[in-house]
């Protein structure tokens, strides 16, 4: 699911912080978030059953429907938080189903795995992704799972976001190496679903393709509402409909 400004004023703050070479789990909320290819050891005891981060709550049954488009066409993205979980090294990860369709035909079908620690950090633990052409699977590139073949989890939304904070979102060498940076906590976003204030804005990029840069906006109580490709593409993904889960 790793895809995701009308009138947005950007106050870009870049903070260079010296960090240790490893991250030893969420036993202290003062521990730094993982960076780059740093090793990470996650203790299941540090995780909670429910994802209720203000900027991306994932109660079972929650549903987002978005439209992604560029100069070449548009696609519909439907994301649903499922009732089931997946055991990943003892952590009961929430399963999120992400389906991308174009003119009614599925072009990508992905199951993402997330879990929240006691500090409110939402960890991204992997994905099983399939791309389709004419109803046939043509690629599973980008699929990975924490602890398998050197892949390591990252943080998708921090529990205590601060301007300038950077963090690894995922790491699978040569396949998935996304990084996020908090740019602002007080933006606005206008999408078909509505207008939002006090929006979290992140700058997402990857060393695998330095020309690609994306801005993502998260609204409190809703989650991702807008994503914009600002380099390496001109795509825009905006929220059409949202339904909170139980």
Long-range contacts (C-beta under 8 A, 24 or more apart in sequence): 1-79, 1-96, 1-98, 1-110, 1-112, 1-127, 2-124, 2-127, 2-142, 2-169, 2-170, 2-176, 2-178, 3-68, 3-77, 3-227, 3-237, 4-66, 4-77, 4-216, 4-224, 4-227, 4-237, 5-187, 5-189, 5-201, 5-215, 5-217, 5-226, 5-228, 6-189, 6-190, 6-226, 7-188, 7-190, 8-187, 8-188, 8-189, 8-201, 8-215, 8-217, 9-187, 10-183, 10-184, 10-201, 11-163, 11-183, 11-184, 12-183, 12-203, 13-163, 13-164, 13-183, 14-164, 14-181, 15-164, 15-165, 15-166, 17-166, 25-117, 26-117, 26-118, 26-119, 26-121, 29-118, 29-119, 29-159, 29-160, 33-121, 33-155, 33-158, 33-165, 33-166, 33-167, 33-168, 34-152, 34-153, 34-154, 34-155, 34-167, 34-168, 34-171, 35-166, 35-167, 35-168, 35-179, 36-168, 36-171, 36-177, 36-179, 37-152, 37-171, 37-173, 37-177, 38-152, 38-168, 39-152, 40-152, 40-153, 42-89, 42-91, 42-117, 42-123, 42-146, 42-153, 44-89, 44-90, 44-91, 44-92, 46-117, 46-118, 47-91, 47-92, 47-115, 47-116, 47-117, 47-118, 47-123, 48-116, 48-117, 48-118, 49-92, 50-116, 51-94, 51-114, 51-115, 51-116, 51-122, 52-116, 53-116, 53-120, 53-121, 53-122, 53-157, 53-159, 54-220, 54-221, 55-157, 55-161, 55-200, 55-218, 55-219, 55-220, 55-223, 56-122, 56-156, 56-157, 56-218, 56-223, 56-224, 57-221, 57-223, 57-244, 58-94, 58-96, 58-114, 58-122, 58-223, 58-245, 59-244, 59-245, 59-246, 60-94, 60-245, 60-246, 61-243, 61-244, 61-245, 61-246, 62-223, 62-243, 62-244, 62-245, 63-241, 63-242, 63-243, 63-245, 64-223, 64-224, 64-239, 64-241, 64-242, 65-239, 65-240, 65-241, 65-242, 66-224, 66-237, 66-238, 66-239, 66-240, 67-192, 67-237, 67-238, 67-240, 68-100, 68-227, 68-235, 68-236, 68-237, 69-235, 69-236, 70-229, 70-233, 70-234, 70-235, 70-236, 71-234, 73-102, 74-102, 75-100, 75-101, 75-102, 75-107, 76-100, 76-101, 76-102, 77-237, 81-245, 86-113, 88-113, 88-115, 88-125, 88-126, 88-145, 88-146, 88-147, 89-146, 89-147, 91-115, 91-125, 93-125, 105-132, 105-135, 106-132, 106-135, 107-131, 107-132, 107-133, 108-132, 113-145, 114-156, 116-159, 117-159, 119-159, 119-160, 120-158, 120-159, 120-160, 121-155, 121-157, 121-158, 121-159, 122-155, 122-156, 122-157, 122-159, 123-153, 123-154, 123-155, 123-156, 124-153, 124-154, 124-155, 124-156, 124-169, 124-170, 125-153, 126-151, 126-153, 126-170, 141-175, 142-175, 142-176, 144-170, 144-172, 144-175, 144-176, 151-176, 154-178, 155-180, 156-180, 157-200, 157-218, 158-182, 161-185, 161-200, 169-204, 174-208, 175-208, 177-206, 177-207, 177-208, 178-204, 178-205, 178-206, 179-204, 179-205, 179-206, 179-207, 180-204, 181-205, 183-215, 187-217, 189-217, 189-219, 189-225, 189-226, 191-225, 191-226, 191-238, 191-239, 191-240, 192-238, 192-239, 192-240, 193-225, 193-238, 193-239, 193-240, 193-241, 193-242, 196-222, 196-225, 199-225
